[in-house]
Amino acid sequence: MTFLYILVPIAVVLVIIAIWVFIWAVDSGQYDDLDGPAHSILFDDEDPAHIEAQSEQKSAKPDEKESLKKHSPADDERSNRP
């Protein structure tokens, strides 16, 4: 029974560390782009076409705040009409 006095605090400390690591990973942007690194291994980094495609992709992404400002509830009503 005395082993519980040791194992329970150790378990609580490990859970706190796991939560802290997860929060750090989310805040530092570890989950921002899950597909990019998987696809980038297929291409040569020094290929001019690949470099051009990467720069076009970065410039083509609209700001999320801008797209949210443009959306209104009236848009939803118009899209639901036959």
DOROBA-430642 format. One record per residue (C-alpha): z, y, x; residue number from 1. Coordinates in steps of 0.25 Angstrom, whole numbers, plus 5000, padded with zeros to 4 digits. Each point is the difference from the previous one (the first is absolute). Layout:
N
     zz     yy     xx    nr
      Z      Y      X   NUM
...
This chain:
82
     zz     yy     xx    nr
   5000   5000   5000     1
   5003   5009   5012     2
   4985   5000   5004     3
   4997   5008   4987     4
   5007   5011   5006     5
   4990   5000   5011     6
   4987   4996   4993     7
   5001   5010   4988     8
   5001   5013   5009     9
   4989   4994   5009    10
   4991   4998   4988    11
   5003   5014   4994    12
   4997   5006   5014    13
   4986   4992   5001    14
   4996   5005   4986    15
   5003   5014   5003    16
   4992   4999   5013    17
   4989   4994   4992    18
   5000   5011   4990    19
   5000   5010   5011    20
   4988   4994   5007    21
   4992   4999   4987    22
   5003   5015   4997    23
   4996   5004   5014    24
   4987   4992   4999    25
   4996   5007   4987    26
   5004   5014   5005    27
   4992   4998   5013    28
   4987   4996   4993    29
   5000   4985   5003    30
   4994   4997   4986    31
   4991   5011   4999    32
   4987   4993   5004    33
   5001   4985   4998    34
   4985   4997   5001    35
   4995   5009   5011    36
   5006   4992   5012    37
   4995   4987   4994    38
   4986   5005   4999    39
   5000   5008   5013    40
   5001   4988   5009    41
   4986   4996   4995    42
   4994   5012   5007    43
   4998   5005   5014    44
   5008   5013   5001    45
   4990   5006   5010    46
   4988   4997   4990    47
   4994   5014   4996    48
   4997   4995   4986    49
   5015   4995   4998    50
   5005   5014   5006    51
   4991   5007   4990    52
   5005   4992   4988    53
   5014   5002   5003    54
   4999   5015   5001    55
   4992   5000   4987    56
   5010   4991   4993    57
   5012   5010   5004    58
   4992   5012   4995    59
   4996   4993   4987    60
   5014   4997   4996    61
   5004   5011   4989    62
   5014   5005   5000    63
   5009   4993   4990    64
   5006   5012   4996    65
   4987   5007   4997    66
   4995   4988   4991    67
   5013   5000   4992    68
   4999   5015   4997    69
   4985   4998   4995    70
   5005   4989   4990    71
   5005   5004   4987    72
   5005   4993   4987    73
   4987   5005   4993    74
   4992   4991   5010    75
   5007   4988   4995    76
   4996   5003   4985    77
   4986   5003   5004    78
   4998   4986   5007    79
   5006   4992   4988    80
   4990   5006   4990    81
   4988   4991   4997    82
